[in-house]
Amino acid sequence: MFLRPRGLREAVEALATPGIQILAGGTDFYPALGDRHLSVPVLDLTAVRELSGIREEKDVFRIAAGTTWTELLATPLPRCFDALKAAAREVGSIQIQNRGTIAGNLCNASPAADGVPPLLALDAEVELMSRAGTRRLKLGDFITGNRKTERRPDELVSAILVPRTIEGPSAFLKLGARRYLVISIVMVAVILEGDGKGRVAEARIAVGSCSAVACRLPGLEAALRGAEMRPGIGERVDTRHLEPLAPIDDIRATAAYRRDAARTLVARALERCVVG
Ligand SMILES: Cc1cc2nc3c(=O)[nH]c(=O)nc-3n(C[C@H](O)[C@H](O)[C@H](O)COP(=O)(O)OP(=O)(O)OC[C@H]3O[C@@H](n4cnc5c(N)ncnc54)[C@H](O)[C@@H]3O)c2cc1C
């Protein structure tokens, strides 16, 4: 069974079909099948009108679940979204960015998902919809482990909501084994909010690929409050600030290398936020 509804209500109703799997851009879905044939019912969301585009609302930016990386890049947004846009440019290739959706990246819940650190730094929430209604979860509560989320089988992600609580400059840096089409060894997202007098009022820093789920660095965020927003700010990063990370040794890098690279990348991303 392959369903391709045009309306959100119809899509939510279809989730009652036992074993049905959601399909968006398919750029994680199909590779995960490997050599297997598609043997489950599929709910293709790509024709659902309500699931496309980014809208500015009173308190939030609403990124509809079907928004692709390319659509995100084409949307004018405040500077705090620059990190998310930089991540978008690093997702696979142009072809992958044209098909792949932001919600698909979150629902796939890979520790190396490039969209997660910038959205954690933006304090994003995930909106989930089912026949029973709508609920919201903070992104940090939605992704619970490697390929694990809080989504129930009868729910789809309808939107990602970014509260309009920050506007300052942001940066995203990704380290991989080569320049293009590469899975992250470490990636970091930083947003700095100035106090209008040249100092940091709020810092938000998230690191991915160094733990099962990307995470914020609250110790470093606190230590940066009040710091001067000028070159040299990266020198404030200390190894103690990286304690929330739990990097592993794997085929791409050792844990020690990841920890060292995370420190370097956080420092560079901070510097990037204070120049220009
Ligand atoms: C060659 C290649 C390179 C890649 N490079 C990168 C990279 O550099 N960085 C990176 O982060 N990722 C990369 N990816 C992975 C992938 O492109 C992204 O994660 C993409 O954003 C997934 O979006 P999608 O719409 O294609 O998801 P799909 O493949 O359609 O779905 C992914 C998962 O999410 C679920 N899902 C999708 N939408 C919803 C929804 N609205 N509600 C509930 N569940 C949903 C699906 O059921 C599935 O389990 C790459 C993939 C390929 C093939």
The ligand as an ORCA input file, in Angstrom:
! r2SCAN-3c Opt
* xyz 0 1
  C      24.206     10.711     -0.177
  C      23.626     11.202      1.125
  C      24.311     12.166      1.845
  C      23.781     12.643      3.043
  N      24.501     13.579      3.731
  C      24.022     14.048      4.906
  C      24.759     15.014      5.658
  O      25.813     15.478      5.242
  N      24.238     15.431      6.846
  C      23.066     14.948      7.330
  O      22.647     15.369      8.416
  N      22.346     14.037      6.646
  C      22.793     13.568      5.451
  N      22.071     12.633      4.760
  C      20.837     12.117      5.332
  C      19.533     12.784      4.835
  O      19.689     13.368      3.567
  C      18.984     13.857      5.792
  O      18.875     13.337      7.099
  C      17.608     14.376      5.320
  O      17.328     15.598      5.957
  C      16.475     13.385      5.588
  O      15.252     13.955      5.137
  P      14.223     13.140      4.210
  O      13.077     14.061      3.960
  O      14.901     12.600      3.024
  O      13.787     11.970      5.203
  P      13.216     10.522      4.827
  O      14.312      9.666      4.314
  O      11.993     10.627      3.989
  O      12.786     10.053      6.294
  C      13.745      9.856      7.315
  C      13.043      9.294      8.559
  O      12.197     10.264      9.128
  C      10.829      9.833      9.145
  N      10.043     11.014      8.799
  C      10.251     11.884      7.773
  N       9.386     12.912      7.835
  C       8.589     12.693      8.923
  C       7.514     13.409      9.526
  N       7.074     14.580      9.033
  N       6.961     12.897     10.646
  C       7.409     11.741     11.179
  N       8.426     11.009     10.657
  C       9.019     11.489      9.545
  C      10.751      8.706      8.135
  O       9.745      7.774      8.466
  C      12.157      8.089      8.261
  O      12.194      7.238      9.367
  C      22.554     12.138      3.532
  C      21.849     11.175      2.787
  C      22.387     10.701      1.598
  C      21.626      9.662      0.810
*
